[in-house]
Amino acid sequence: MDIEFGSITPVNDDTAVCVEVTIYTNDMNVENISFYLRFSVTPETTLADIKREAKANALKQMEKAIQWLSSN
């Protein structure tokens, strides 16, 4: 598995960002799950902070998807 961060776009007068995150689910990097995540930032937020927050948000979204898939 691998994770890739695509575009990081500032929104709301730079108080938030939208981040494209792709998680490849096999060794050949052809099967993937993509997220477009939005969360708040401050002027002090670093790229490392954004990537860490994006990973945490992607995990939460995957957990929600697993719950939804298992109940439907």
PQR file with spaces between the fields and no chain letter, atoms N, CA, C, O and H, PARSE charges and radii, in Angstrom:
ATOM       1  N    MET     1       0.845   -1.181    0.000 -0.4000 1.5000
ATOM       2  CA   MET     1       0.000    0.000    0.000 -0.0000 2.0000
ATOM       3  C    MET     1       0.886    1.238    0.000  0.5500 1.7000
ATOM       4  O    MET     1       2.024    1.226    0.469 -0.5500 1.4000
ATOM       5  N    ASP     2       0.321    2.290   -0.539 -0.4000 1.5000
ATOM       6  CA   ASP     2       1.052    3.549   -0.620 -0.0000 2.0000
ATOM       7  C    ASP     2       0.052    4.694   -0.548  0.5500 1.7000
ATOM       8  O    ASP     2      -1.130    4.503   -0.835 -0.5500 1.4000
ATOM       9  H    ASP     2      -0.604    2.300   -0.920  0.4000 1.0000
ATOM      10  N    ILE     3       0.506    5.861   -0.176 -0.4000 1.5000
ATOM      11  CA   ILE     3      -0.358    7.039   -0.116 -0.0000 2.0000
ATOM      12  C    ILE     3       0.297    8.150   -0.925  0.5500 1.7000
ATOM      13  O    ILE     3       1.515    8.327   -0.901 -0.5500 1.4000
ATOM      14  H    ILE     3       1.466    6.016    0.057  0.4000 1.0000
ATOM      15  N    GLU     4      -0.540    8.891   -1.640 -0.4000 1.5000
ATOM      16  CA   GLU     4      -0.051   10.002   -2.452 -0.0000 2.0000
ATOM      17  C    GLU     4      -0.908   11.229   -2.177  0.5500 1.7000
ATOM      18  O    GLU     4      -2.134   11.144   -2.108 -0.5500 1.4000
ATOM      19  H    GLU     4      -1.530    8.747   -1.659  0.4000 1.0000
ATOM      20  N    PHE     5      -0.256   12.351   -2.022 -0.4000 1.5000
ATOM      21  CA   PHE     5      -0.966   13.612   -1.822 -0.0000 2.0000
ATOM      22  C    PHE     5      -0.930   14.378   -3.128  0.5500 1.7000
ATOM      23  O    PHE     5       0.140   14.641   -3.677 -0.5500 1.4000
ATOM      24  H    PHE     5       0.740   12.421   -2.078  0.4000 1.0000
ATOM      25  N    GLY     6      -2.110   14.735   -3.625 -0.4000 1.5000
ATOM      26  CA   GLY     6      -2.191   15.510   -4.859 -0.0000 2.0000
ATOM      27  C    GLY     6      -2.279   16.978   -4.536  0.5500 1.7000
ATOM      28  O    GLY     6      -1.539   17.493   -3.697 -0.5500 1.4000
ATOM      29  H    GLY     6      -2.979   14.521   -3.180  0.4000 1.0000
ATOM      30  N    SER     7      -3.185   17.643   -5.205 -0.4000 1.5000
ATOM      31  CA   SER     7      -3.285   19.092   -5.040 -0.0000 2.0000
ATOM      32  C    SER     7      -3.741   19.471   -3.632  0.5500 1.7000
ATOM      33  O    SER     7      -4.564   18.793   -3.018 -0.5500 1.4000
ATOM      34  H    SER     7      -3.786   17.225   -5.886  0.4000 1.0000
ATOM      35  N    ILE     8      -3.187   20.560   -3.149 -0.4000 1.5000
ATOM      36  CA   ILE     8      -3.585   21.169   -1.879 -0.0000 2.0000
ATOM      37  C    ILE     8      -4.042   22.579   -2.231  0.5500 1.7000
ATOM      38  O    ILE     8      -3.237   23.422   -2.625 -0.5500 1.4000
ATOM      39  H    ILE     8      -2.518   21.111   -3.647  0.4000 1.0000
ATOM      40  N    THR     9      -5.340   22.826   -2.085 -0.4000 1.5000
ATOM      41  CA   THR     9      -5.926   24.081   -2.537 -0.0000 2.0000
ATOM      42  C    THR     9      -6.440   24.896   -1.361  0.5500 1.7000
ATOM      43  O    THR     9      -7.292   24.419   -0.612 -0.5500 1.4000
ATOM      44  H    THR     9      -5.994   22.141   -1.765  0.4000 1.0000
ATOM      45  N    PRO    10      -5.940   26.115   -1.181 -0.5600 1.5000
ATOM      46  CA   PRO    10      -6.466   26.985   -0.122  0.2800 2.0000
ATOM      47  C    PRO    10      -7.896   27.420   -0.450  0.5500 1.7000
ATOM      48  O    PRO    10      -8.213   27.698   -1.607 -0.5500 1.4000
ATOM      49  N    VAL    11      -8.748   27.478    0.559 -0.4000 1.5000
ATOM      50  CA   VAL    11     -10.124   27.960    0.402 -0.0000 2.0000
ATOM      51  C    VAL    11     -10.473   28.849    1.591  0.5500 1.7000
ATOM      52  O    VAL    11      -9.752   28.881    2.588 -0.5500 1.4000
ATOM      53  H    VAL    11      -8.490   27.252    1.498  0.4000 1.0000
ATOM      54  N    ASN    12     -11.578   29.564    1.476 -0.4000 1.5000
ATOM      55  CA   ASN    12     -12.061   30.435    2.564 -0.0000 2.0000
ATOM      56  C    ASN    12     -10.993   31.409    3.050  0.5500 1.7000
ATOM      57  O    ASN    12     -10.676   31.453    4.239 -0.5500 1.4000
ATOM      58  H    ASN    12     -12.164   29.538    0.666  0.4000 1.0000
ATOM      59  N    ASP    13     -10.445   32.184    2.126 -0.4000 1.5000
ATOM      60  CA   ASP    13      -9.424   33.173    2.509 -0.0000 2.0000
ATOM      61  C    ASP    13      -8.265   32.537    3.267  0.5500 1.7000
ATOM      62  O    ASP    13      -7.762   33.102    4.238 -0.5500 1.4000
ATOM      63  H    ASP    13     -10.703   32.149    1.161  0.4000 1.0000
ATOM      64  N    ASP    14      -7.852   31.370    2.821 -0.4000 1.5000
ATOM      65  CA   ASP    14      -6.711   30.647    3.403 -0.0000 2.0000
ATOM      66  C    ASP    14      -6.939   30.154    4.829  0.5500 1.7000
ATOM      67  O    ASP    14      -5.973   29.900    5.548 -0.5500 1.4000
ATOM      68  H    ASP    14      -8.260   30.911    2.032  0.4000 1.0000
ATOM      69  N    THR    15      -8.191   30.014    5.252 -0.4000 1.5000
ATOM      70  CA   THR    15      -8.463   29.463    6.582 -0.0000 2.0000
ATOM      71  C    THR    15      -8.764   27.972    6.526  0.5500 1.7000
ATOM      72  O    THR    15      -8.968   27.335    7.560 -0.5500 1.4000
ATOM      73  H    THR    15      -8.976   30.220    4.668  0.4000 1.0000
ATOM      74  N    ALA    16      -8.789   27.415    5.315 -0.4000 1.5000
ATOM      75  CA   ALA    16      -9.029   25.988    5.128 -0.0000 2.0000
ATOM      76  C    ALA    16      -8.313   25.547    3.855  0.5500 1.7000
ATOM      77  O    ALA    16      -7.938   26.368    3.018 -0.5500 1.4000
ATOM      78  H    ALA    16      -8.623   27.932    4.475  0.4000 1.0000
ATOM      79  N    VAL    17      -8.134   24.240    3.728 -0.4000 1.5000
ATOM      80  CA   VAL    17      -7.568   23.672    2.511 -0.0000 2.0000
ATOM      81  C    VAL    17      -8.396   22.476    2.078  0.5500 1.7000
ATOM      82  O    VAL    17      -9.038   21.812    2.891 -0.5500 1.4000
ATOM      83  H    VAL    17      -8.439   23.573    4.408  0.4000 1.0000
ATOM      84  N    CYS    18      -8.366   22.216    0.775 -0.4000 1.5000
ATOM      85  CA   CYS    18      -8.877   20.970    0.222 -0.0000 2.0000
ATOM      86  C    CYS    18      -7.655   20.181   -0.231  0.5500 1.7000
ATOM      87  O    CYS    18      -6.780   20.712   -0.915 -0.5500 1.4000
ATOM      88  H    CYS    18      -7.844   22.755    0.114  0.4000 1.0000
ATOM      89  N    VAL    19      -7.605   18.915    0.153 -0.4000 1.5000
ATOM      90  CA   VAL    19      -6.447   18.080   -0.150 -0.0000 2.0000
ATOM      91  C    VAL    19      -6.920   16.834   -0.882  0.5500 1.7000
ATOM      92  O    VAL    19      -7.859   16.165   -0.450 -0.5500 1.4000
ATOM      93  H    VAL    19      -8.317   18.484    0.708  0.4000 1.0000
ATOM      94  N    GLU    20      -6.261   16.530   -1.991 -0.4000 1.5000
ATOM      95  CA   GLU    20      -6.525   15.301   -2.727 -0.0000 2.0000
ATOM      96  C    GLU    20      -5.591   14.224   -2.181  0.5500 1.7000
ATOM      97  O    GLU    20      -4.371   14.392   -2.176 -0.5500 1.4000
ATOM      98  H    GLU    20      -5.498   17.073   -2.341  0.4000 1.0000
ATOM      99  N    VAL    21      -6.174   13.116   -1.721 -0.4000 1.5000
ATOM     100  CA   VAL    21      -5.397   12.017   -1.151 -0.0000 2.0000
ATOM     101  C    VAL    21      -5.777   10.737   -1.888  0.5500 1.7000
ATOM     102  O    VAL    21      -6.959   10.421   -2.023 -0.5500 1.4000
ATOM     103  H    VAL    21      -7.164   12.979   -1.724  0.4000 1.0000
ATOM     104  N    THR    22      -4.777   10.004   -2.364 -0.4000 1.5000
ATOM     105  CA   THR    22      -5.018    8.722   -3.014 -0.0000 2.0000
ATOM     106  C    THR    22      -4.284    7.646   -2.234  0.5500 1.7000
ATOM     107  O    THR    22      -3.084    7.752   -1.982 -0.5500 1.4000
ATOM     108  H    THR    22      -3.817   10.261   -2.255  0.4000 1.0000
ATOM     109  N    ILE    23      -5.019    6.611   -1.855 -0.4000 1.5000
ATOM     110  CA   ILE    23      -4.433    5.461   -1.173 -0.0000 2.0000
ATOM     111  C    ILE    23      -4.471    4.296   -2.149  0.5500 1.7000
ATOM     112  O    ILE    23      -5.541    3.853   -2.566 -0.5500 1.4000
ATOM     113  H    ILE    23      -5.994    6.525   -2.060  0.4000 1.0000
ATOM     114  N    TYR    24      -3.289    3.804   -2.507 -0.4000 1.5000
ATOM     115  CA   TYR    24      -3.197    2.665   -3.418 -0.0000 2.0000
ATOM     116  C    TYR    24      -3.291    1.392   -2.591  0.5500 1.7000
ATOM     117  O    TYR    24      -2.585    1.231   -1.595 -0.5500 1.4000
ATOM     118  H    TYR    24      -2.420    4.164   -2.168  0.4000 1.0000
ATOM     119  N    THR    25      -4.168    0.493   -3.014 -0.4000 1.5000
ATOM     120  CA   THR    25      -4.478   -0.677   -2.200 -0.0000 2.0000
ATOM     121  C    THR    25      -3.794   -1.960   -2.664  0.5500 1.7000
ATOM     122  O    THR    25      -4.061   -3.035   -2.127 -0.5500 1.4000
ATOM     123  H    THR    25      -4.741    0.624   -3.823  0.4000 1.0000
ATOM     124  N    ASN    26      -2.916   -1.850   -3.658 -0.4000 1.5000
ATOM     125  CA   ASN    26      -2.154   -3.030   -4.052 -0.0000 2.0000
ATOM     126  C    ASN    26      -0.730   -2.612   -4.395  0.5500 1.7000
ATOM     127  O    ASN    26      -0.435   -1.421   -4.498 -0.5500 1.4000
ATOM     128  H    ASN    26      -2.699   -0.977   -4.094  0.4000 1.0000
ATOM     129  N    ASP    27       0.151   -3.592   -4.570 -0.4000 1.5000
ATOM     130  CA   ASP    27       1.568   -3.308   -4.785 -0.0000 2.0000
ATOM     131  C    ASP    27       1.875   -2.668   -6.133  0.5500 1.7000
ATOM     132  O    ASP    27       2.930   -2.053   -6.291 -0.5500 1.4000
ATOM     133  H    ASP    27      -0.089   -4.559   -4.486  0.4000 1.0000
ATOM     134  N    MET    28       0.982   -2.798   -7.104 -0.4000 1.5000
ATOM     135  CA   MET    28       1.233   -2.250   -8.438 -0.0000 2.0000
ATOM     136  C    MET    28       0.713   -0.817   -8.577  0.5500 1.7000
ATOM     137  O    MET    28       0.846   -0.215   -9.642 -0.5500 1.4000
ATOM     138  H    MET    28       0.125   -3.297   -6.976  0.4000 1.0000
ATOM     139  N    ASN    29       0.123   -0.268   -7.516 -0.4000 1.5000
ATOM     140  CA   ASN    29      -0.412    1.098   -7.509 -0.0000 2.0000
ATOM     141  C    ASN    29      -1.434    1.357   -8.616  0.5500 1.7000
ATOM     142  O    ASN    29      -1.456    2.434   -9.211 -0.5500 1.4000
ATOM     143  H    ASN    29       0.014   -0.757   -6.650  0.4000 1.0000
ATOM     144  N    VAL    30      -2.281    0.360   -8.884 -0.4000 1.5000
ATOM     145  CA   VAL    30      -3.336    0.570   -9.883 -0.0000 2.0000
ATOM     146  C    VAL    30      -4.725    0.596   -9.258  0.5500 1.7000
ATOM     147  O    VAL    30      -5.624    1.241   -9.800 -0.5500 1.4000
ATOM     148  H    VAL    30      -2.263   -0.515   -8.400  0.4000 1.0000
ATOM     149  N    GLU    31      -4.922   -0.076   -8.152 -0.4000 1.5000
ATOM     150  CA   GLU    31      -6.207   -0.033   -7.457 -0.0000 2.0000
ATOM     151  C    GLU    31      -6.090    1.010   -6.356  0.5500 1.7000
ATOM     152  O    GLU    31      -5.129    1.015   -5.587 -0.5500 1.4000
ATOM     153  H    GLU    31      -4.193   -0.599   -7.712  0.4000 1.0000
ATOM     154  N    ASN    32      -7.093    1.904   -6.290 -0.4000 1.5000
ATOM     155  CA   ASN    32      -6.947    2.974   -5.315 -0.0000 2.0000
ATOM     156  C    ASN    32      -8.277    3.468   -4.791  0.5500 1.7000
ATOM     157  O    ASN    32      -9.340    3.190   -5.345 -0.5500 1.4000
ATOM     158  H    ASN    32      -7.873    1.900   -6.915  0.4000 1.0000
ATOM     159  N    ILE    33      -8.178    4.205   -3.711 -0.4000 1.5000
ATOM     160  CA   ILE    33      -9.298    4.916   -3.101 -0.0000 2.0000
ATOM     161  C    ILE    33      -8.858    6.369   -3.023  0.5500 1.7000
ATOM     162  O    ILE    33      -7.786    6.672   -2.499 -0.5500 1.4000
ATOM     163  H    ILE    33      -7.314    4.430   -3.261  0.4000 1.0000
ATOM     164  N    SER    34      -9.689    7.268   -3.546 -0.4000 1.5000
ATOM     165  CA   SER    34      -9.326    8.686   -3.536 -0.0000 2.0000
ATOM     166  C    SER    34     -10.284    9.477   -2.666  0.5500 1.7000
ATOM     167  O    SER    34     -11.480    9.193   -2.610 -0.5500 1.4000
ATOM     168  H    SER    34     -10.560    7.022   -3.972  0.4000 1.0000
ATOM     169  N    PHE    35      -9.743   10.458   -2.000 -0.4000 1.5000
ATOM     170  CA   PHE    35     -10.526   11.356   -1.153 -0.0000 2.0000
ATOM     171  C    PHE    35     -10.198   12.794   -1.524  0.5500 1.7000
ATOM     172  O    PHE    35      -9.070   13.113   -1.898 -0.5500 1.4000
ATOM     173  H    PHE    35      -8.771   10.688   -2.045  0.4000 1.0000
ATOM     174  N    TYR    36     -11.187   13.641   -1.415 -0.4000 1.5000
ATOM     175  CA   TYR    36     -10.993   15.085   -1.486 -0.0000 2.0000
ATOM     176  C    TYR    36     -11.445   15.609   -0.131  0.5500 1.7000
ATOM     177  O    TYR    36     -12.642   15.695    0.145 -0.5500 1.4000
ATOM     178  H    TYR    36     -12.104   13.382   -1.111  0.4000 1.0000
ATOM     179  N    LEU    37     -10.496   15.952    0.696 -0.4000 1.5000
ATOM     180  CA   LEU    37     -10.764   16.295    2.090 -0.0000 2.0000
ATOM     181  C    LEU    37     -10.617   17.794    2.309  0.5500 1.7000
ATOM     182  O    LEU    37      -9.772   18.443    1.694 -0.5500 1.4000
ATOM     183  H    LEU    37      -9.524   15.882    0.472  0.4000 1.0000
ATOM     184  N    ARG    38     -11.440   18.327    3.182 -0.4000 1.5000
ATOM     185  CA   ARG    38     -11.379   19.751    3.508 -0.0000 2.0000
ATOM     186  C    ARG    38     -11.286   19.901    5.021  0.5500 1.7000
ATOM     187  O    ARG    38     -12.046   19.280    5.763 -0.5500 1.4000
ATOM     188  H    ARG    38     -12.126   17.799    3.682  0.4000 1.0000
ATOM     189  N    PHE    39     -10.351   20.729    5.471 -0.4000 1.5000
ATOM     190  CA   PHE    39     -10.230   20.990    6.899 -0.0000 2.0000
ATOM     191  C    PHE    39      -9.575   22.343    7.126  0.5500 1.7000
ATOM     192  O    PHE    39      -8.952   22.909    6.228 -0.5500 1.4000
ATOM     193  H    PHE    39      -9.734   21.234    4.868  0.4000 1.0000
ATOM     194  N    SER    40      -9.725   22.843    8.334 -0.4000 1.5000
ATOM     195  CA   SER    40      -9.234   24.173    8.702 -0.0000 2.0000
ATOM     196  C    SER    40      -7.724   24.177    8.897  0.5500 1.7000
ATOM     197  O    SER    40      -7.128   23.179    9.301 -0.5500 1.4000
ATOM     198  H    SER    40     -10.231   22.383    9.064  0.4000 1.0000
ATOM     199  N    VAL    41      -7.124   25.318    8.602 -0.4000 1.5000
ATOM     200  CA   VAL    41      -5.697   25.529    8.839 -0.0000 2.0000
ATOM     201  C    VAL    41      -5.495   26.932    9.408  0.5500 1.7000
ATOM     202  O    VAL    41      -6.391   27.774    9.363 -0.5500 1.4000
ATOM     203  H    VAL    41      -7.608   26.129    8.274  0.4000 1.0000
ATOM     204  N    THR    42      -4.317   27.157    9.933 -0.4000 1.5000
ATOM     205  CA   THR    42      -3.917   28.488   10.403 -0.0000 2.0000
ATOM     206  C    THR    42      -2.683   28.907    9.605  0.5500 1.7000
ATOM     207  O    THR    42      -2.095   28.078    8.910 -0.5500 1.4000
ATOM     208  H    THR    42      -3.588   26.472    9.969  0.4000 1.0000
ATOM     209  N    PRO    43      -2.286   30.161    9.690 -0.5600 1.5000
ATOM     210  CA   PRO    43      -1.069   30.584    8.981  0.2800 2.0000
ATOM     211  C    PRO    43       0.183   29.816    9.417  0.5500 1.7000
ATOM     212  O    PRO    43       1.155   29.737    8.665 -0.5500 1.4000
ATOM     213  N    GLU    44       0.161   29.259   10.612 -0.4000 1.5000
ATOM     214  CA   GLU    44       1.320   28.515   11.118 -0.0000 2.0000
ATOM     215  C    GLU    44       1.337   27.055   10.658  0.5500 1.7000
ATOM     216  O    GLU    44       2.322   26.353   10.890 -0.5500 1.4000
ATOM     217  H    GLU    44      -0.628   29.323   11.222  0.4000 1.0000
ATOM     218  N    THR    45       0.282   26.596   10.021 -0.4000 1.5000
ATOM     219  CA   THR    45       0.186   25.199    9.593 -0.0000 2.0000
ATOM     220  C    THR    45       1.252   24.900    8.538  0.5500 1.7000
ATOM     221  O    THR    45       1.389   25.628    7.555 -0.5500 1.4000
ATOM     222  H    THR    45      -0.518   27.166    9.833  0.4000 1.0000
ATOM     223  N    THR    46       1.998   23.825    8.754 -0.4000 1.5000
ATOM     224  CA   THR    46       3.053   23.428    7.813 -0.0000 2.0000
ATOM     225  C    THR    46       2.534   22.351    6.864  0.5500 1.7000
ATOM     226  O    THR    46       1.461   21.787    7.075 -0.5500 1.4000
ATOM     227  H    THR    46       1.887   23.233    9.552  0.4000 1.0000
ATOM     228  N    LEU    47       3.307   22.076    5.824 -0.4000 1.5000
ATOM     229  CA   LEU    47       2.956   21.006    4.897 -0.0000 2.0000
ATOM     230  C    LEU    47       2.891   19.668    5.631  0.5500 1.7000
ATOM     231  O    LEU    47       2.006   18.856    5.360 -0.5500 1.4000
ATOM     232  H    LEU    47       4.179   22.534    5.653  0.4000 1.0000
ATOM     233  N    ALA    48       3.809   19.436    6.544 -0.4000 1.5000
ATOM     234  CA   ALA    48       3.792   18.196    7.339 -0.0000 2.0000
ATOM     235  C    ALA    48       2.509   18.102    8.160  0.5500 1.7000
ATOM     236  O    ALA    48       1.930   17.023    8.280 -0.5500 1.4000
ATOM     237  H    ALA    48       4.528   20.095    6.764  0.4000 1.0000
ATOM     238  N    ASP    49       2.062   19.223    8.725 -0.4000 1.5000
ATOM     239  CA   ASP    49       0.802   19.247    9.478 -0.0000 2.0000
ATOM     240  C    ASP    49      -0.371   18.886    8.575  0.5500 1.7000
ATOM     241  O    ASP    49      -1.246   18.110    8.959 -0.5500 1.4000
ATOM     242  H    ASP    49       2.533   20.100    8.628  0.4000 1.0000
ATOM     243  N    ILE    50      -0.379   19.456    7.371 -0.4000 1.5000
ATOM     244  CA   ILE    50      -1.469   19.194    6.423 -0.0000 2.0000
ATOM     245  C    ILE    50      -1.499   17.717    6.049  0.5500 1.7000
ATOM     246  O    ILE    50      -2.568   17.109    6.013 -0.5500 1.4000
ATOM     247  H    ILE    50       0.332   20.086    7.060  0.4000 1.0000
ATOM     248  N    LYS    51      -0.337   17.138    5.770 -0.4000 1.5000
ATOM     249  CA   LYS    51      -0.288   15.716    5.411 -0.0000 2.0000
ATOM     250  C    LYS    51      -0.733   14.837    6.574  0.5500 1.7000
ATOM     251  O    LYS    51      -1.455   13.861    6.370 -0.5500 1.4000
ATOM     252  H    LYS    51       0.532   17.632    5.799  0.4000 1.0000
ATOM     253  N    ARG    52      -0.315   15.169    7.778 -0.4000 1.5000
ATOM     254  CA   ARG    52      -0.718   14.397    8.967 -0.0000 2.0000
ATOM     255  C    ARG    52      -2.231   14.468    9.159  0.5500 1.7000
ATOM     256  O    ARG    52      -2.875   13.451    9.419 -0.5500 1.4000
ATOM     257  H    ARG    52       0.271   15.961    7.944  0.4000 1.0000
ATOM     258  N    GLU    53      -2.796   15.666    9.032 -0.4000 1.5000
ATOM     259  CA   GLU    53      -4.245   15.843    9.176 -0.0000 2.0000
ATOM     260  C    GLU    53      -4.997   15.130    8.057  0.5500 1.7000
ATOM     261  O    GLU    53      -6.055   14.546    8.291 -0.5500 1.4000
ATOM     262  H    GLU    53      -2.273   16.492    8.820  0.4000 1.0000
ATOM     263  N    ALA    54      -4.454   15.177    6.845 -0.4000 1.5000
ATOM     264  CA   ALA    54      -5.092   14.495    5.718 -0.0000 2.0000
ATOM     265  C    ALA    54      -5.126   12.987    5.946  0.5500 1.7000
ATOM     266  O    ALA    54      -6.135   12.342    5.663 -0.5500 1.4000
ATOM     267  H    ALA    54      -3.594   15.651    6.655  0.4000 1.0000
ATOM     268  N    LYS    55      -4.037   12.421    6.454 -0.4000 1.5000
ATOM     269  CA   LYS    55      -4.017   10.982    6.760 -0.0000 2.0000
ATOM     270  C    LYS    55      -5.064   10.642    7.814  0.5500 1.7000
ATOM     271  O    LYS    55      -5.788    9.656    7.674 -0.5500 1.4000
ATOM     272  H    LYS    55      -3.217   12.945    6.684  0.4000 1.0000
ATOM     273  N    ALA    56      -5.147   11.444    8.859 -0.4000 1.5000
ATOM     274  CA   ALA    56      -6.126   11.195    9.926 -0.0000 2.0000
ATOM     275  C    ALA    56      -7.548   11.288    9.389  0.5500 1.7000
ATOM     276  O    ALA    56      -8.399   10.467    9.733 -0.5500 1.4000
ATOM     277  H    ALA    56      -4.558   12.244    8.973  0.4000 1.0000
ATOM     278  N    ASN    57      -7.811   12.289    8.545 -0.4000 1.5000
ATOM     279  CA   ASN    57      -9.142   12.435    7.966 -0.0000 2.0000
ATOM     280  C    ASN    57      -9.462   11.296    7.006  0.5500 1.7000
ATOM     281  O    ASN    57     -10.594   10.814    6.982 -0.5500 1.4000
ATOM     282  H    ASN    57      -7.120   12.956    8.265  0.4000 1.0000
ATOM     283  N    ALA    58      -8.489   10.859    6.217 -0.4000 1.5000
ATOM     284  CA   ALA    58      -8.706    9.739    5.304 -0.0000 2.0000
ATOM     285  C    ALA    58      -9.045    8.475    6.087  0.5500 1.7000
ATOM     286  O    ALA    58      -9.921    7.711    5.682 -0.5500 1.4000
ATOM     287  H    ALA    58      -7.569   11.250    6.236  0.4000 1.0000
ATOM     288  N    LEU    59      -8.359    8.249    7.200 -0.4000 1.5000
ATOM     289  CA   LEU    59      -8.648    7.095    8.053 -0.0000 2.0000
ATOM     290  C    LEU    59     -10.085    7.140    8.559  0.5500 1.7000
ATOM     291  O    LEU    59     -10.788    6.130    8.528 -0.5500 1.4000
ATOM     292  H    LEU    59      -7.647    8.869    7.529  0.4000 1.0000
ATOM     293  N    LYS    60     -10.522    8.306    9.023 -0.4000 1.5000
ATOM     294  CA   LYS    60     -11.904    8.445    9.507 -0.0000 2.0000
ATOM     295  C    LYS    60     -12.903    8.154    8.397  0.5500 1.7000
ATOM     296  O    LYS    60     -13.910    7.486    8.629 -0.5500 1.4000
ATOM     297  H    LYS    60      -9.951    9.126    9.048  0.4000 1.0000
ATOM     298  N    GLN    61     -12.634    8.651    7.190 -0.4000 1.5000
ATOM     299  CA   GLN    61     -13.544    8.423    6.075 -0.0000 2.0000
ATOM     300  C    GLN    61     -13.573    6.946    5.677  0.5500 1.7000
ATOM     301  O    GLN    61     -14.629    6.418    5.330 -0.5500 1.4000
ATOM     302  H    GLN    61     -11.816    9.195    7.002  0.4000 1.0000
ATOM     303  N    MET    62     -12.419    6.279    5.725 -0.4000 1.5000
ATOM     304  CA   MET    62     -12.385    4.847    5.410 -0.0000 2.0000
ATOM     305  C    MET    62     -13.169    4.053    6.445  0.5500 1.7000
ATOM     306  O    MET    62     -13.872    3.106    6.092 -0.5500 1.4000
ATOM     307  H    MET    62     -11.561    6.708    6.006  0.4000 1.0000
ATOM     308  N    GLU    63     -13.060    4.425    7.720 -0.4000 1.5000
ATOM     309  CA   GLU    63     -13.821    3.740    8.768 -0.0000 2.0000
ATOM     310  C    GLU    63     -15.321    3.926    8.555  0.5500 1.7000
ATOM     311  O    GLU    63     -16.093    2.983    8.728 -0.5500 1.4000
ATOM     312  H    GLU    63     -12.489    5.194    8.007  0.4000 1.0000
ATOM     313  N    LYS    64     -15.735    5.129    8.184 -0.4000 1.5000
ATOM     314  CA   LYS    64     -17.153    5.372    7.890 -0.0000 2.0000
ATOM     315  C    LYS    64     -17.613    4.527    6.713  0.5500 1.7000
ATOM     316  O    LYS    64     -18.713    3.974    6.733 -0.5500 1.4000
ATOM     317  H    LYS    64     -15.107    5.895    8.044  0.4000 1.0000
ATOM     318  N    ALA    65     -16.774    4.428    5.690 -0.4000 1.5000
ATOM     319  CA   ALA    65     -17.130    3.632    4.516 -0.0000 2.0000
ATOM     320  C    ALA    65     -17.259    2.156    4.871  0.5500 1.7000
ATOM     321  O    ALA    65     -18.162    1.475    4.386 -0.5500 1.4000
ATOM     322  H    ALA    65     -15.881    4.877    5.675  0.4000 1.0000
ATOM     323  N    ILE    66     -16.358    1.659    5.717 -0.4000 1.5000
ATOM     324  CA   ILE    66     -16.425    0.259    6.145 -0.0000 2.0000
ATOM     325  C    ILE    66     -17.721    0.000    6.903  0.5500 1.7000
ATOM     326  O    ILE    66     -18.386   -1.010    6.668 -0.5500 1.4000
ATOM     327  H    ILE    66     -15.624    2.212    6.111  0.4000 1.0000
ATOM     328  N    GLN    67     -18.083    0.897    7.803 -0.4000 1.5000
ATOM     329  CA   GLN    67     -19.338    0.743    8.548 -0.0000 2.0000
ATOM     330  C    GLN    67     -20.532    0.752    7.609  0.5500 1.7000
ATOM     331  O    GLN    67     -21.439   -0.069    7.744 -0.5500 1.4000
ATOM     332  H    GLN    67     -17.543    1.717    7.994  0.4000 1.0000
ATOM     333  N    TRP    68     -20.535    1.674    6.661 -0.4000 1.5000
ATOM     334  CA   TRP    68     -21.645    1.776    5.718 -0.0000 2.0000
ATOM     335  C    TRP    68     -21.736    0.520    4.860  0.5500 1.7000
ATOM     336  O    TRP    68     -22.827   -0.017    4.668 -0.5500 1.4000
ATOM     337  H    TRP    68     -19.798    2.340    6.551  0.4000 1.0000
ATOM     338  N    LEU    69     -20.599    0.044    4.337 -0.4000 1.5000
ATOM     339  CA   LEU    69     -20.604   -1.151    3.496 -0.0000 2.0000
ATOM     340  C    LEU    69     -21.049   -2.385    4.271  0.5500 1.7000
ATOM     341  O    LEU    69     -21.754   -3.235    3.726 -0.5500 1.4000
ATOM     342  H    LEU    69     -19.713    0.481    4.493  0.4000 1.0000
ATOM     343  N    SER    70     -20.650   -2.494    5.522 -0.4000 1.5000
ATOM     344  CA   SER    70     -21.011   -3.680    6.303 -0.0000 2.0000
ATOM     345  C    SER    70     -22.483   -3.682    6.707  0.5500 1.7000
ATOM     346  O    SER    70     -23.034   -4.736    7.024 -0.5500 1.4000
ATOM     347  H    SER    70     -20.077   -1.804    5.965  0.4000 1.0000
ATOM     348  N    SER    71     -23.120   -2.520    6.699 -0.4000 1.5000
ATOM     349  CA   SER    71     -24.532   -2.468    7.095 -0.0000 2.0000
ATOM     350  C    SER    71     -25.483   -2.456    5.903  0.5500 1.7000
ATOM     351  O    SER    71     -26.698   -2.500    6.092 -0.5500 1.4000
ATOM     352  H    SER    71     -22.672   -1.664    6.442  0.4000 1.0000
ATOM     353  N    ASN    72     -24.967   -2.400    4.702 -0.4000 1.5000
ATOM     354  CA   ASN    72     -25.826   -2.374    3.504 -0.0000 2.0000
ATOM     355  C    ASN    72     -25.618   -3.582    2.632  0.5500 1.7000
ATOM     356  O    ASN    72     -26.263   -3.711    1.591 -0.5500 1.4000
ATOM     357  H    ASN    72     -23.980   -2.364    4.549  0.4000 1.0000
